């Protein structure tokens, strides 16, 4: 597949144009608009609503290159259960790749589906990993947004937040527009057609990488379900690219939701736990994503500031605890995927220069300049302007005390602009997603993982003498574990 070469800057401008397309409006009575829509959609009767569907989409934030669209996927199943009375939502899906390149926790092309269960209630978000709930605070803003921009949810949120109303004409069709802010979470405009149905929701939501992200959700083909109308087709765009196109097959009104926040996740805490990997090299774990702090003569280099401000703040505090008195001068990201990049704004706010692959610089210049006005993050509060440096292929940092080599991982389907750090004296390699160690003594897969093969090819191409891998997911392992997973012995 030929990947469309539009920059995310152009996409964002396009999305902003959508947001501003109906600026010229005439004021209306908001209560009259909301009551008309509520009556037409049967909103008063809807306490819970579940829909089941299938369709296509893309994986937001997991592009193969930072200036291209998100990788395409297929949903064999996708369902949501909204509980409006308890401000809760349950989402379940099974999805697979329809193109080989790009990231996300989805098996490689042709190797199966990713299944997931995602939850939110009130101010707590979590995932179900088997029978166990795992806190997911990074997903909270997005899930609150998805709950309260659903067709009935957006009406309830508009009423609660005292929306204003106006009228616009689009293509000769009259639409009423309800505008409101969910404080600290998102801004929205709901477009109500002449039948009183929610036709479109345009929203801006806080985002740890983008600062703010523009979302446009279209609802069409409404049908009656036990007195409540619900769309049978849902299409959503984010930053100008379609991320979801669902065909709804089933709707249930007012089934018991059973959603209760587990005690284990009620007060999520980011744990940053450091392990000394070598003199002056600290492996910082304690969550789903790891970081590595490398002590230089008069400063610190931090590899990876992932997820969101909360995780980044814990990591930065732990670095300063184990390496006191030295500033974090550089932060390096393994790659541009959003789960690995969500804490970069916090590291930049702390004064670090951001060092990345040169090809990614236009993307990062744009997103680092995007303010978060809905819920100001650490970068917005700091007032700093991001300092970004790029490298091509290889960069060596040597201060007379330690040598650090930054290398690009090539020929990998996960990402281009993929970065890894090699410490020649310690014979250590720091990498993400190219190899994530499994459980100790786990059997190798019947078919070697292509990302593992690519990492080995890069190690051997560069002639790196690696004894130990510090992965940015999982545990520290000897390099022999990587080779064992592909049925080979380490050299």
Kinemage of the C-alpha trace (Angstrom):
@kinemage 1
@onewidth
@group {chain A} dominant
@subgroup {mainchain}
@vectorlist {calphas} color= white
{ca unk a 1} P 0.000 0.000 0.000
{ca unk a 2} L 1.227 3.410 -0.894
{ca unk a 3} L 1.021 5.556 2.226
{ca unk a 4} L -0.476 8.986 1.757
{ca unk a 5} L 2.246 11.604 2.190
{ca unk a 6} L 0.222 14.296 3.927
{ca unk a 7} L 1.823 15.862 6.942
{ca unk a 8} L -0.026 15.895 10.231
{ca unk a 9} L 0.235 19.674 10.109
{ca unk a 10} L -1.961 19.687 7.002
{ca unk a 11} L -4.299 17.180 8.625
{ca unk a 12} L -4.595 19.289 11.732
{ca unk a 13} L -5.280 22.393 9.672
{ca unk a 14} L -7.964 20.468 7.816
{ca unk a 15} L -9.499 19.357 11.093
{ca unk a 16} L -9.391 22.920 12.384
{ca unk a 17} L -11.186 24.035 9.241
{ca unk a 18} L -13.942 21.534 10.038
{ca unk a 19} L -14.161 22.929 13.552
{ca unk a 20} L -14.455 26.485 12.266
{ca unk a 21} L -16.595 25.779 9.185
{ca unk a 22} L -19.822 26.958 10.793
{ca unk a 23} L -18.577 29.968 12.705
{ca unk a 24} L -21.158 32.329 11.201
{ca unk a 25} L -24.269 31.458 13.191
{ca unk a 26} L -27.527 32.910 14.442
{ca unk a 27} L -28.368 32.573 18.155
{ca unk a 28} L -31.236 30.318 19.235
{ca unk a 29} L -33.024 29.230 22.395
{ca unk a 30} L -30.789 26.427 23.686
{ca unk a 31} L -33.442 24.845 25.888
{ca unk a 32} L -35.837 24.638 22.955
{ca unk a 33} L -33.196 22.942 20.783
{ca unk a 34} L -32.241 20.464 23.509
{ca unk a 35} L -35.847 19.613 24.369
{ca unk a 36} L -36.723 19.063 20.702
{ca unk a 37} L -33.722 16.753 20.218
{ca unk a 38} L -34.347 14.932 23.465
{ca unk a 39} L -37.953 14.247 22.477
{ca unk a 40} L -37.034 13.139 18.946
{ca unk a 41} L -34.346 10.735 20.187
{ca unk a 42} L -36.259 9.423 23.208
{ca unk a 43} L -33.499 10.646 25.454
{ca unk a 44} L -35.411 10.771 28.743
{ca unk a 45} L -36.068 7.037 28.551
{ca unk a 46} L -32.408 6.136 27.922
{ca unk a 47} L -30.534 5.299 31.126
{ca unk a 48} L -28.184 2.762 29.550
{ca unk a 49} L -27.563 1.878 25.926
{ca unk a 50} L -25.492 -0.876 24.355
{ca unk a 51} L -24.671 -1.213 20.679
{ca unk a 52} L -22.806 -3.925 18.786
{ca unk a 53} L -21.160 -3.395 15.424
{ca unk a 54} L -18.333 -4.244 13.036
{ca unk a 55} L -16.379 -2.170 10.560
{ca unk a 56} L -13.041 -0.602 9.757
{ca unk a 57} L -10.761 1.988 11.248
{ca unk a 58} L -7.226 3.051 11.944
{ca unk a 59} L -5.006 2.945 15.029
{ca unk a 60} L -4.692 6.540 16.237
{ca unk a 61} L -1.148 7.575 17.075
{ca unk a 62} L 0.541 4.466 15.666
{ca unk a 63} L 1.579 5.634 12.179
{ca unk a 64} L 4.477 3.920 10.439
{ca unk a 65} L 6.041 7.326 9.817
{ca unk a 66} L 5.256 10.420 11.879
{ca unk a 67} L 3.939 12.361 8.873
{ca unk a 68} L 1.569 9.740 7.477
{ca unk a 69} L -1.885 8.405 8.245
{ca unk a 70} L -2.618 5.826 10.923
{ca unk a 71} L -2.412 2.112 10.005
{ca unk a 72} L -5.677 0.598 8.788
{ca unk a 73} L -7.474 -2.123 10.731
{ca unk a 74} L -10.670 -4.193 10.595
{ca unk a 75} L -13.066 -4.650 13.508
{ca unk a 76} L -14.684 -8.074 13.486
{ca unk a 77} L -16.613 -6.849 16.525
{ca unk a 78} L -16.943 -3.552 18.372
{ca unk a 79} L -19.406 -2.785 21.162
{ca unk a 80} L -20.009 -0.084 23.720
{ca unk a 81} L -22.256 0.000 26.750
{ca unk a 82} L -23.070 3.499 28.006
{ca unk a 83} L -24.443 3.979 31.517
{ca unk a 84} L -25.394 7.627 31.684
{ca unk a 85} L -26.700 7.597 35.263
{ca unk a 86} L -23.376 6.381 36.653
{ca unk a 87} L -21.139 8.125 34.049
{ca unk a 88} L -19.719 4.769 32.952
{ca unk a 89} L -18.792 3.020 29.701
{ca unk a 90} L -17.593 -0.443 28.726
{ca unk a 91} L -15.951 -0.956 25.330
{ca unk a 92} L -15.033 -4.332 23.844
{ca unk a 93} L -13.471 -5.045 20.484
{ca unk a 94} L -11.608 -7.538 18.343
{ca unk a 95} L -9.469 -6.029 15.612
{ca unk a 96} L -6.796 -7.071 13.142
{ca unk a 97} L -4.409 -5.377 10.739
{ca unk a 98} L -5.279 -4.771 7.108
{ca unk a 99} L -1.826 -3.408 6.241
{ca unk a 100} L 1.570 -4.617 7.438
{ca unk a 101} L 3.190 -1.416 8.683
{ca unk a 102} L 2.560 0.559 11.851
{ca unk a 103} L 2.258 0.075 15.568
{ca unk a 104} L -0.313 -0.746 18.202
{ca unk a 105} L -0.723 -3.819 20.384
{ca unk a 106} L -2.122 -5.771 17.430
{ca unk a 107} L -0.563 -9.014 16.163
{ca unk a 108} L 1.488 -8.663 13.016
{ca unk a 109} L -0.283 -8.877 9.688
{ca unk a 110} L -2.089 -12.187 9.277
{ca unk a 111} L -1.276 -13.406 12.807
{ca unk a 112} L -4.608 -12.883 14.536
{ca unk a 113} L -6.673 -10.321 16.411
{ca unk a 114} L -6.230 -8.063 19.381
{ca unk a 115} L -9.089 -8.315 21.861
{ca unk a 116} L -9.565 -5.752 24.592
{ca unk a 117} L -11.999 -4.540 27.233
{ca unk a 118} L -11.782 -0.861 28.220
{ca unk a 119} L -13.759 0.754 31.034
{ca unk a 120} L -14.444 4.132 32.594
{ca unk a 121} L -16.620 5.310 35.453
{ca unk a 122} L -16.592 8.852 36.725
{ca unk a 123} L -12.957 9.894 37.022
{ca unk a 124} L -11.402 6.419 36.775
{ca unk a 125} L -10.369 4.526 33.632
{ca unk a 126} L -9.154 0.943 33.567
{ca unk a 127} L -8.644 -2.077 31.295
{ca unk a 128} L -9.497 -5.682 31.952
{ca unk a 129} L -6.455 -7.915 31.465
{ca unk a 130} L -8.025 -11.338 31.751
{ca unk a 131} L -9.945 -11.201 35.029
{ca unk a 132} L -7.734 -8.447 36.480
{ca unk a 133} L -8.490 -4.701 36.323
{ca unk a 134} L -5.483 -2.517 35.434
{ca unk a 135} L -5.654 1.254 35.873
{ca unk a 136} L -5.336 3.287 32.665
{ca unk a 137} L -5.273 6.969 33.662
{ca unk a 138} L -3.775 7.934 30.285
{ca unk a 139} L -7.080 6.912 28.658
{ca unk a 140} L -9.350 8.869 30.995
{ca unk a 141} L -9.846 11.994 28.864
{ca unk a 142} L -10.571 9.984 25.710
{ca unk a 143} L -13.083 7.678 27.396
{ca unk a 144} L -14.941 10.509 29.102
{ca unk a 145} L -15.061 12.180 25.699
{ca unk a 146} L -16.423 9.042 24.009
{ca unk a 147} L -19.132 8.612 26.639
{ca unk a 148} L -20.387 12.198 26.512
{ca unk a 149} L -20.138 12.686 22.735
{ca unk a 150} L -22.284 9.613 22.034
{ca unk a 151} L -25.669 10.498 20.469
{ca unk a 152} L -27.625 10.531 23.735
{ca unk a 153} L -24.625 11.363 25.909
{ca unk a 154} L -23.911 14.617 24.089
{ca unk a 155} L -27.458 15.808 24.738
{ca unk a 156} L -27.201 14.992 28.420
{ca unk a 157} L -23.800 16.721 28.615
{ca unk a 158} L -25.144 19.767 26.763
{ca unk a 159} L -28.001 20.069 29.255
{ca unk a 160} L -25.707 19.595 32.234
{ca unk a 161} L -23.184 22.143 30.974
{ca unk a 162} L -25.758 24.788 29.970
{ca unk a 163} L -25.026 24.733 26.252
{ca unk a 164} L -25.604 27.729 24.041
{ca unk a 165} L -27.422 27.291 20.727
{ca unk a 166} L -27.195 28.759 17.243
{ca unk a 167} L -28.397 27.948 13.755
{ca unk a 168} L -26.341 27.361 10.618
{ca unk a 169} L -27.002 26.388 7.037
{ca unk a 170} L -24.888 23.703 5.399
{ca unk a 171} L -25.560 22.783 1.788
{ca unk a 172} L -28.983 24.368 1.973
{ca unk a 173} L -29.882 22.355 5.093
{ca unk a 174} L -30.717 24.077 8.378
{ca unk a 175} L -28.934 22.756 11.470
{ca unk a 176} L -29.061 23.775 15.109
{ca unk a 177} L -25.748 23.792 16.960
{ca unk a 178} L -25.345 23.142 20.689
{ca unk a 179} L -21.987 24.351 22.038
{ca unk a 180} L -20.601 23.540 25.473
{ca unk a 181} L -17.497 22.651 27.464
{ca unk a 182} L -17.070 19.643 29.724
{ca unk a 183} L -14.737 21.409 32.187
{ca unk a 184} L -11.166 20.179 32.042
{ca unk a 185} L -11.990 17.457 29.487
{ca unk a 186} L -13.298 18.615 26.117
{ca unk a 187} L -15.197 21.198 24.108
{ca unk a 188} L -18.027 20.133 21.796
{ca unk a 189} L -20.501 21.311 19.226
{ca unk a 190} L -23.450 19.022 18.499
{ca unk a 191} L -25.249 19.551 15.183
{ca unk a 192} L -28.990 18.795 15.326
{ca unk a 193} L -30.884 18.286 12.069
{ca unk a 194} L -34.476 19.270 11.253
{ca unk a 195} L -35.756 15.925 12.585
{ca unk a 196} L -34.180 16.668 15.973
{ca unk a 197} L -31.453 14.015 15.573
{ca unk a 198} L -27.772 14.466 16.407
{ca unk a 199} L -26.097 14.413 13.026
{ca unk a 200} L -22.534 15.370 13.920
{ca unk a 201} L -20.392 16.185 16.923
{ca unk a 202} L -17.237 18.272 16.538
{ca unk a 203} L -15.009 18.243 19.576
{ca unk a 204} L -11.602 19.153 20.928
{ca unk a 205} L -10.135 16.896 23.589
{ca unk a 206} L -6.967 17.165 25.669
{ca unk a 207} L -4.210 14.878 24.417
{ca unk a 208} L -0.804 14.093 25.989
{ca unk a 209} L 1.066 14.182 22.648
{ca unk a 210} L -0.960 16.530 20.470
{ca unk a 211} L -1.806 19.015 23.220
{ca unk a 212} L -5.352 19.066 21.906
{ca unk a 213} L -6.896 16.792 19.284
{ca unk a 214} L -9.805 17.595 16.959
{ca unk a 215} L -12.463 14.865 16.629
{ca unk a 216} L -15.414 14.830 14.236
{ca unk a 217} L -18.055 12.099 14.725
{ca unk a 218} L -20.875 11.599 12.210
{ca unk a 219} L -24.097 9.739 13.087
{ca unk a 220} L -26.467 8.572 10.357
{ca unk a 221} L -29.169 6.043 9.433
{ca unk a 222} L -31.144 6.452 12.660
{ca unk a 223} L -33.626 3.731 13.569
{ca unk a 224} L -36.105 3.293 16.379
{ca unk a 225} L -35.106 0.914 19.184
{ca unk a 226} L -37.723 0.497 21.919
{ca unk a 227} L -38.738 4.122 21.596
{ca unk a 228} L -35.206 5.541 21.399
{ca unk a 229} L -33.512 6.438 18.128
{ca unk a 230} L -29.907 5.420 17.543
{ca unk a 231} L -27.681 5.676 14.436
{ca unk a 232} L -26.846 2.480 12.593
{ca unk a 233} L -23.705 4.004 11.118
{ca unk a 234} L -20.978 5.787 13.077
{ca unk a 235} L -17.998 7.420 11.418
{ca unk a 236} L -15.286 9.257 13.288
{ca unk a 237} L -12.312 11.337 12.191
{ca unk a 238} L -9.420 12.448 14.374
{ca unk a 239} L -6.923 15.046 13.196
{ca unk a 240} L -8.447 14.853 9.725
{ca unk a 241} L -8.126 11.074 9.246
{ca unk a 242} L -10.947 8.582 9.613
{ca unk a 243} L -10.336 6.399 12.662
{ca unk a 244} L -13.636 4.513 12.760
{ca unk a 245} L -16.416 3.472 10.374
{ca unk a 246} L -18.889 1.179 12.129
{ca unk a 247} L -22.044 -0.510 10.925
{ca unk a 248} L -24.303 -1.098 13.936
{ca unk a 249} L -26.086 -4.450 14.040
{ca unk a 250} L -27.728 -4.449 17.469
{ca unk a 251} L -28.993 -1.879 19.995
{ca unk a 252} L -30.205 -2.574 23.536
{ca unk a 253} L -31.906 0.058 25.661
{ca unk a 254} L -31.754 0.028 29.481
{ca unk a 255} L -30.102 -3.331 30.018
{ca unk a 256} L -28.317 -3.457 33.423
{ca unk a 257} L -24.746 -2.257 32.977
{ca unk a 258} L -23.165 -3.802 36.073
{ca unk a 259} L -20.213 -1.389 35.786
{ca unk a 260} L -18.580 -0.815 39.170
{ca unk a 261} L -15.146 0.692 39.654
{ca unk a 262} L -12.851 -1.966 41.207
{ca unk a 263} L -11.140 -0.961 44.433
{ca unk a 264} L -7.761 -1.887 42.884
{ca unk a 265} L -7.964 0.983 40.404
{ca unk a 266} L -10.024 3.521 42.323
{ca unk a 267} L -6.965 5.627 43.218
{ca unk a 268} L -4.371 4.959 40.477
{ca unk a 269} L -0.765 5.596 41.460
{ca unk a 270} L 2.138 5.855 39.046
{ca unk a 271} L 5.033 3.814 40.460
{ca unk a 272} L 8.509 4.586 39.153
{ca unk a 273} L 10.807 1.879 40.490
{ca unk a 274} L 14.503 2.047 39.637
{ca unk a 275} L 16.927 -0.839 39.211
{ca unk a 276} L 20.658 -0.272 38.821
{ca unk a 277} L 21.581 -1.927 35.527
{ca unk a 278} L 25.217 -0.730 35.612
{ca unk a 279} L 27.189 2.071 37.222
{ca unk a 280} L 25.268 5.218 36.336
{ca unk a 281} L 22.624 3.353 34.328
{ca unk a 282} L 19.182 3.118 35.916
{ca unk a 283} L 16.297 1.037 34.563
{ca unk a 284} L 13.065 2.738 35.654
{ca unk a 285} L 10.087 0.384 35.645
{ca unk a 286} L 6.946 0.034 37.755
{ca unk a 287} L 4.379 0.448 34.967
{ca unk a 288} L 3.552 -0.754 31.483
{ca unk a 289} L 6.357 1.347 29.939
{ca unk a 290} L 9.935 1.651 31.137
{ca unk a 291} L 12.530 4.416 30.910
{ca unk a 292} L 16.323 4.390 31.281
{ca unk a 293} L 18.399 7.153 32.898
{ca unk a 294} L 22.056 7.379 31.860
{ca unk a 295} L 24.411 9.430 34.000
{ca unk a 296} L 26.985 11.508 32.134
{ca unk a 297} L 29.737 13.634 33.675
{ca unk a 298} L 27.584 16.693 34.381
{ca unk a 299} L 24.097 15.774 33.191
{ca unk a 300} L 21.612 12.963 32.583
{ca unk a 301} L 20.293 11.491 29.344
{ca unk a 302} L 16.799 10.021 29.659
{ca unk a 303} L 15.649 7.389 27.190
{ca unk a 304} L 11.835 7.452 26.955
{ca unk a 305} L 9.245 9.610 28.670
{ca unk a 306} L 6.063 7.685 27.915
{ca unk a 307} L 2.280 7.789 28.258
{ca unk a 308} L 1.260 11.137 29.842
{ca unk a 309} L 2.228 13.830 32.340
{ca unk a 310} L 1.440 11.641 35.348
{ca unk a 311} L 3.824 8.869 34.313
{ca unk a 312} L 6.465 11.355 33.188
{ca unk a 313} L 6.358 13.261 36.478
{ca unk a 314} L 6.949 10.059 38.442
{ca unk a 315} L 9.846 9.068 36.162
{ca unk a 316} L 11.471 12.504 36.315
{ca unk a 317} L 11.219 12.526 40.115
{ca unk a 318} L 12.804 9.075 40.334
{ca unk a 319} L 15.664 10.098 38.024
{ca unk a 320} L 16.397 13.077 40.237
{ca unk a 321} L 16.316 10.850 43.299
{ca unk a 322} L 18.819 8.274 42.024
{ca unk a 323} L 21.033 10.809 40.199
{ca unk a 324} L 20.823 13.929 42.372
{ca unk a 325} L 22.325 17.254 41.394
{ca unk a 326} L 22.544 16.668 37.649
{ca unk a 327} L 20.000 18.104 35.206
{ca unk a 328} L 18.208 15.962 32.652
{ca unk a 329} L 19.756 17.623 29.609
{ca unk a 330} L 18.439 15.319 26.902
{ca unk a 331} L 15.321 13.211 26.504
{ca unk a 332} L 15.347 10.668 23.663
{ca unk a 333} L 12.246 8.836 22.462
{ca unk a 334} L 12.369 5.346 21.017
{ca unk a 335} L 9.823 6.322 18.347
{ca unk a 336} L 6.884 8.576 17.616
{ca unk a 337} L 4.027 6.254 18.652
{ca unk a 338} L 1.836 8.044 21.121
{ca unk a 339} L 2.133 5.606 24.033
{ca unk a 340} L 5.919 6.059 23.940
{ca unk a 341} L 5.739 9.837 23.460
{ca unk a 342} L 3.011 11.048 25.806
{ca unk a 343} L 5.447 12.224 28.499
{ca unk a 344} L 7.773 14.164 26.199
{ca unk a 345} L 5.975 17.441 26.786
{ca unk a 346} L 6.605 17.015 30.522
{ca unk a 347} L 10.321 16.310 29.987
{ca unk a 348} L 10.621 19.387 27.755
{ca unk a 349} L 8.817 21.409 30.422
{ca unk a 350} L 11.496 20.222 32.862
{ca unk a 351} L 14.183 21.760 30.622
{ca unk a 352} L 15.345 18.761 28.595
{ca unk a 353} L 16.308 19.096 24.941
{ca unk a 354} L 14.364 16.585 22.889
{ca unk a 355} L 16.622 14.457 20.665
{ca unk a 356} L 14.939 12.412 17.956
{ca unk a 357} L 15.220 11.106 14.417
{ca unk a 358} L 15.636 14.010 11.987
{ca unk a 359} L 12.757 12.801 9.812
{ca unk a 360} L 10.351 13.312 12.712
{ca unk a 361} L 11.309 16.919 13.499
{ca unk a 362} L 8.528 18.662 11.477
{ca unk a 363} L 5.935 16.558 13.256
{ca unk a 364} L 7.371 17.272 16.696
{ca unk a 365} L 7.802 20.980 16.038
{ca unk a 366} L 4.116 21.184 15.231
{ca unk a 367} L 2.753 19.185 18.162
{ca unk a 368} L 5.080 20.727 20.746
{ca unk a 369} L 3.809 24.148 19.675
{ca unk a 370} L 0.155 23.157 20.162
{ca unk a 371} L -1.066 24.458 23.515
{ca unk a 372} L -3.423 22.555 25.768
{ca unk a 373} L -5.955 25.175 26.740
{ca unk a 374} L -8.684 22.782 27.875
{ca unk a 375} L -6.614 21.281 30.680
{ca unk a 376} L -3.168 22.908 30.672
{ca unk a 377} L -0.409 20.302 30.917
{ca unk a 378} L 3.076 20.670 32.361
{ca unk a 379} L 4.457 22.149 29.129
{ca unk a 380} L 1.668 24.718 28.908
{ca unk a 381} L 2.187 25.679 32.535
{ca unk a 382} L 5.972 25.966 32.133
{ca unk a 383} L 5.822 28.504 29.323
{ca unk a 384} L 8.839 26.845 27.708
{ca unk a 385} L 9.399 26.535 23.978
{ca unk a 386} L 10.568 23.051 23.036
{ca unk a 387} L 14.209 22.610 22.012
{ca unk a 388} L 14.377 19.796 19.457
{ca unk a 389} L 17.480 18.272 17.867
{ca unk a 390} L 17.634 15.599 15.188
{ca unk a 391} L 20.104 12.951 14.091
{ca unk a 392} L 20.396 10.760 11.031
{ca unk a 393} L 21.520 7.152 11.247
{ca unk a 394} L 23.890 7.495 14.193
{ca unk a 395} L 24.897 9.977 16.858
{ca unk a 396} L 27.660 9.476 19.414
{ca unk a 397} L 27.617 11.307 22.736
{ca unk a 398} L 30.914 11.199 24.667
{ca unk a 399} L 31.770 13.447 27.589
{ca unk a 400} L 35.013 11.758 28.574
{ca unk a 401} L 33.232 9.652 31.174
{ca unk a 402} L 30.780 7.654 29.126
{ca unk a 403} L 30.065 6.915 25.468
{ca unk a 404} L 26.482 6.606 24.289
{ca unk a 405} L 25.543 5.657 20.744
{ca unk a 406} L 22.159 6.505 19.304
{ca unk a 407} L 21.239 4.354 16.305
{ca unk a 408} L 18.282 4.163 13.927
{ca unk a 409} L 16.608 0.764 13.602
{ca unk a 410} L 16.023 0.178 9.889
{ca unk a 411} L 13.798 -2.185 7.897
{ca unk a 412} L 11.210 -2.710 10.624
{ca unk a 413} L 7.450 -2.867 10.000
{ca unk a 414} L 6.654 -1.278 13.369
{ca unk a 415} L 7.986 2.204 12.641
{ca unk a 416} L 10.391 4.313 10.659
{ca unk a 417} L 12.416 6.763 12.696
{ca unk a 418} L 12.913 3.984 15.250
{ca unk a 419} L 15.678 4.789 17.781
{ca unk a 420} L 17.774 2.612 20.090
{ca unk a 421} L 20.673 3.379 22.428
{ca unk a 422} L 23.827 1.281 22.660
{ca unk a 423} L 26.264 1.591 25.572
{ca unk a 424} L 29.524 0.050 24.267
{ca unk a 425} L 31.378 -0.144 27.587
{ca unk a 426} L 28.447 -1.819 29.341
{ca unk a 427} L 27.446 -3.799 26.200
{ca unk a 428} L 23.836 -2.801 26.802
{ca unk a 429} L 21.091 -2.084 24.282
{ca unk a 430} L 18.005 -0.006 25.061
{ca unk a 431} L 15.054 -0.537 22.704
{ca unk a 432} L 11.255 -0.540 22.577
{ca unk a 433} L 8.729 -2.719 20.752
{ca unk a 434} L 11.296 -4.406 18.500
{ca unk a 435} L 11.629 -6.973 21.299
{ca unk a 436} L 9.496 -7.333 24.422
{ca unk a 437} L 10.626 -10.264 26.579
{ca unk a 438} L 8.010 -12.824 27.466
{ca unk a 439} L 7.696 -14.705 30.724
{ca unk a 440} L 10.846 -16.502 31.891
{ca unk a 441} L 11.304 -19.857 30.146
{ca unk a 442} L 8.461 -19.138 27.713
{ca unk a 443} L 8.654 -21.291 24.619
{ca unk a 444} L 9.660 -19.559 21.367
{ca unk a 445} L 6.816 -19.002 18.901
{ca unk a 446} L 6.423 -21.502 16.086
{ca unk a 447} L 6.980 -18.664 13.629
{ca unk a 448} L 9.703 -16.144 14.567
{ca unk a 449} L 8.397 -12.635 15.160
{ca unk a 450} L 9.396 -10.285 12.336
{ca unk a 451} L 10.251 -7.458 14.734
{ca unk a 452} L 12.664 -9.758 16.604
{ca unk a 453} L 14.346 -10.748 13.351
{ca unk a 454} L 14.659 -7.097 12.381
{ca unk a 455} L 16.306 -6.168 15.677
{ca unk a 456} L 18.841 -8.983 15.327
{ca unk a 457} L 19.566 -7.887 11.761
{ca unk a 458} L 20.220 -4.325 12.973
{ca unk a 459} L 22.466 -5.470 15.836
{ca unk a 460} L 24.510 -7.549 13.429
{ca unk a 461} L 24.516 -4.906 10.686
{ca unk a 462} L 25.971 -2.362 13.103
{ca unk a 463} L 28.400 -4.838 14.690
{ca unk a 464} L 27.130 -4.127 18.203
{ca unk a 465} L 28.530 -6.307 20.966
{ca unk a 466} L 25.451 -6.705 23.130
{ca unk a 467} L 25.306 -8.703 26.347
{ca unk a 468} L 22.143 -7.230 27.891
{ca unk a 469} L 18.885 -5.752 26.613
{ca unk a 470} L 17.049 -3.081 28.569
{ca unk a 471} L 13.592 -3.196 26.940
{ca unk a 472} L 11.137 -0.349 27.325
{ca unk a 473} L 8.444 -2.949 27.988
{ca unk a 474} L 9.131 -5.862 30.283
{ca unk a 475} L 12.197 -7.054 32.196
{ca unk a 476} L 15.961 -6.803 31.671
{ca unk a 477} L 17.220 -9.890 29.849
{ca unk a 478} L 20.468 -11.225 28.391
{ca unk a 479} L 20.680 -10.850 24.622
{ca unk a 480} L 20.507 -14.625 24.381
{ca unk a 481} L 16.794 -14.369 25.209
{ca unk a 482} L 16.206 -12.432 21.984
{ca unk a 483} L 18.091 -15.017 19.938
{ca unk a 484} L 16.332 -17.886 21.690
{ca unk a 485} L 12.959 -16.449 20.634
{ca unk a 486} L 13.929 -16.833 16.968
{ca unk a 487} L 15.489 -20.280 17.370
{ca unk a 488} L 19.122 -19.148 17.318
{ca unk a 489} L 22.026 -18.990 19.716
{ca unk a 490} L 23.582 -15.636 20.559
{ca unk a 491} L 26.976 -15.073 18.894
